[in-house]
Amino acid sequence: MEESGSPRFRKLHFPVGLWINSPRKHFAKLGARWPSAVSVKSTTSSDAASLPEAPSSVPSSLSHSTSSLAPPSPSPSPAFLRPRPANQQSRAKRLSHLFLKGRSNSDRDRAIGEREREIWAHSATPSSHHYLPPASSNAPGLVKIYGDALSSGANYRSLLANMHSTARQLIQQVITRYTERERENESEDTALQKYSPEDFLLCDVIGKPIQQPDGANKWQTECRRSVASWECPLQLVDMWRPKDGFERRFEIQRLDEYEREEKEKEKERERDGESYQGVRWRRSRMSSGGGPEEERGHRGRNTELRRSISDMNLSLRRRQGNASNDPRRSGNAPNGQDRKNIVTGSRSGGGETDRRTRAAEEDRDTCDLEVMSQSLILPPTDRPYFLLLQGYDQSKDFVLYIMAGHTHVFGRKPTFREREMDREREGKGKRPLKVDTYLSAPDLLARHLLIRRDTAIPEQQRGQALARPFRGGPVTLNGAPLYREAVLKPGDLLGLGSHFLFLYCDPRVTPAPPLALPPPWQSDMSTSYSPGGMTDRQEMLRQYLGSTESLLRFQAKHADALLQEIISKNSSPDSGGGALAPAYLLSLMIDYASKHLDPALLPQLLLKAANQIKGIVWDKIKEFGDKHPTQNSAEADVELLPPSVQKLSSDLQPLMFWMSNATELLNFFQVKVEAMEKEWEFEAPGDPVLSADMDTCSEALAQLDDVIMHTFQQCVYHLTKTLYSLLPALLDTNPFSSEEKKKGKAGTKDRAGNEEEGDEEEDVSTLPPTVAGLVEVYRCSLQLSRDACLSPPLTSQTFGYLFFFTNTSLLNTLLERDSLFSWSRAVQIRTNLDLVLDWLQGAGLGDIASEFLKKLSVTVNFLCIPKTRLIQSSWSSLQEEHPLLSPSQLHHLLTHYKLGPTRAPPSSWAPPLGTELGGDIFESFLDHPPLILPNETPRLDLTQPIPSPELIKEVTRLRTFLWGLDQDELPANQRTRL
């Protein structure tokens, strides 16, 4: 009897003759878990068979071959169907003759669970009640088909059919009858409804009529079964009859309504707590592909296959018969036995031994033929499948693994701990992917490989498939290691672990593509050492070394050496590779590792690169601190002269260099980490390995954050320190005096002799010397950021902080020195400030300067108001015209304004009662704008060729360095010379 977890008869495309001739008529147990609902076993066991077509009749040559078989053990009778009484030839009539093709959905009709499953499962078990149809099986008979689905209120139609009339033919006849009837009854204005046979199916219904109180009989259905399109209803009627008290009838039903009812019943069974095993059994019957909606079309093809098996059996029997009748091999010829009696007794004993040996050999040949016949499998034609080329355990592996759904997961049976972890994840709402095919190799992961196709990948066109290994699962595609999702084409070879090898086939793709042999990667690494092969390798090497493609190939074992080579040779601005050489070269390295190497390597590379950069920057900051010490309390009495702007700019160049490179690397690393997280969407949620990788990536990004913040802090601190000594001159210098003009002309001549003349330098030279010194700090800072290719957001934040410091320092100094509260001094300050703002506007920094210097400009504009107008103004009007000034600041300016030695402030300047004047009049340096780390698209576009000759030279040097590492590992006679 069929076990509860075993597949159905349609698992292998075996011919009927095989089931009759094989002495193995019992089903083999497959264990607690069936490897795949649509897998096909490769051994001689018949428990994975899947017949696409059942023959209409059994060949006579095959029917006589079962007489020598021992009768099987009796099986339980179904609850509603039981076989009719048998005759003397019942054993030759196998149930596979009728139901081998049928992958029907009848077992999903009623919520009776295991009981209904046993009914239809036992119907496929060989029974002593089977019998052959009479010789007049071609005689016609009547079939009543109830057609309420075609016409509401209709009773039934009687159709004339024979034993070979299929359900599809009967459906067509019923539709034709009802259509003719409607055509006779329709009026001219009525549109005739058109029916298609594909929209209906025939159901074999078991039930009984129940008499109603009004005397009418109402049909009560006990169970139903969808009849496959190739099945013959009269054969069903002739073979099986209902149990006493029940009746059979055939009904035609709409396919969509039938499927909807089946889905609703299955949901009800699941809600009522029906065993999962029964639900899985019914689902697997549907997923095996034999539902009423499918027209398999294997009849003609399998007829030839069955004929070939029958011919082989007949040929074997002829050979056995000829052997027994051959005078040279037996004593059945005339006078043959007399001749044998003449020989000695030992000779006679030897002849008996020979006959026994020949009989044993013939038995082995028969067994081998049966084994071979069970290995003839027809693959599906409507969906992809995986053909096993190499397995692990022949007793457990299957020949075909059919991809029934649009996603397919290969794995192994999970351990107890893994099952517990899956339950915990499901409890948290993170349900892992279900494994479709369990493989037996011990080196596989619980979830090893994911295949997606068609609707599972909406961004791809229909017919394509993608293969994605799970993290840590060794997978090869056409011989090359597969670490990330890749396109899977028919003919590709998939290797799982060190044992399994599959050929991916998609019969929907026509014509069939060639096999992926040899793998493409092997053709590039030719093992020929002939002169021609050596010449080709040398030419390919030269092309790669001189290529401008943004590509840097390396092996995982050389990653540390390559990282050290990049950092050590490009750690300073004068290394020769350009301002962004470290970022560009490290991005090439990270990009290649993220696409072609083991995913476990990428987080480690990110962290190692970030740590190396941080170590170099810390050394640079220490060197800068030694050159520009900060005055502490012990040296408070010693005045430290501020360095020149040019000297400071030169010393800050390494820090600005690494701040720019760290910014670009941070943007690039963030993109790679996001892509890595996206690759994990199908991994098991909460995997500790993936969590550790994410922690490593987060630490790498945090290290780069520290580098950017510390270099920014050092640059801004020392630039503002230089500004602090130059800002007071902006308040004290009179730009209109003759002495300042003479100093400006002398400074212009000196700078003209020592510097190249440029637009910005000419603008600075026209300024008064004190103002020009302040502007020079801005100019050097701008040139420093441009030389380092600092990103625009960080450039804006750098100057925003410088202008914030300028505004706060000048405003506090102005409010502190009330001697400057006069119209004449305010006009001088306004002029100097305008000179600075005009230069910044020309340098492209006008918007940032206007935003951060706004309050200083408002305060100076207030002091520039003519005295006569200011005296006539009131507190409310002044406060309305200068909203940026706080009440305490406005009151301080009015109170200390220089109206004259004897004039007192007018009463209109007095603030109203209740005005809060206790606030601090000075601005706080703690209100500076915060540093916002950039999060933008990387400026390094690796899809374009290498951007500069300097970088091309450096990339070529690194390629040669890596080629040298590869050559050092090869024998001398296998090395390639340039």
Buried (B, 14 or more C-beta within 10 A) or exposed (E): BBBBBBBBBBBBBBBBBBBBBBEEBBBBEBEEEBBBBBBBBBBBBBBBBBBBBBBBBBBEEBBEBBEEBEEBEEBEBBBBBBBBEBEEBBBBBBBBBBBBBBBBBBBBBBBBBBEBBBBBBBBBBBBBBBBBBEEEBEEEBEBEBBBEBBEEEBEBBEBEBEBEBBBBBBBBBBBEBBBEBBEEEEEEEEEEEEBEBEBBBBBBBBBBEEEEEEEEEEEEBBBBBBBBBBBBBBBBBBBBBBBEEBBBBBBBBBBEEBBEBBEEBBEEBEEEEBEEEBBBBBEBBBBBBBBBBEEBEBBEBBBEBBEBBBEBBBEBBEEBEEBBEEEEBBBEEEEEEEEEEEEEEEEEEEBEEEBEEBEEEBEEEBEEBBEEBBEBBBBBBEBBBBBBEEBBEEEBBBBBBBBBBBBBBBBBBBEEEBEEBBEEBEEEEEEBBEBBBBBBBEBBBBBBBBBBBBEBBEEBEEEBBBBBBBBBBBBBBBBBBBBBBBEBBBBBBBBBBBBBBBBBBBBBBEEEEEEBEEBEEEEEEBEEEEEEEBEEBEEEBEEBBEBBEBBBEBEEEBBEEBBEBBBEBBBBBEBEBBBBBBBBBBBBBBBBBBEBBBBBBBBBBBBBBBEBBBEBBEEBBEEBEEEBEEEEEEEEEEEEEBBEBEEBBEBBBBBBBBBBBBBBBBBBBBBBBEEBEEBBEBBBBEBEEBEEBBEBBBBBBEBBBBBBBBBBBBBBEBBBBBBEEBBBBBBBBBBEEEEBEEBBEEBBEEBEEEEEEEEBBEBBBBBBBBBBBBBBBBBBBBEBBEBBBBBEBBBBBBBBBBBBBBBBBBBBBBBEBBEBBBBEBBBBBBBBBEBBBBBBEEBEBBEBBBEBBEBBBBBBBBBBBEBEEBBEBEBEEBBEEBEEBBBBBBBBBBEBBBBEEEEEEBEBBBBEEEEEBEEEBBBEEEEBEEBEBBEEEBBBEBEEEBBBEBBBEBBBBBBEBBBEBBBEEEEEEEEEEE
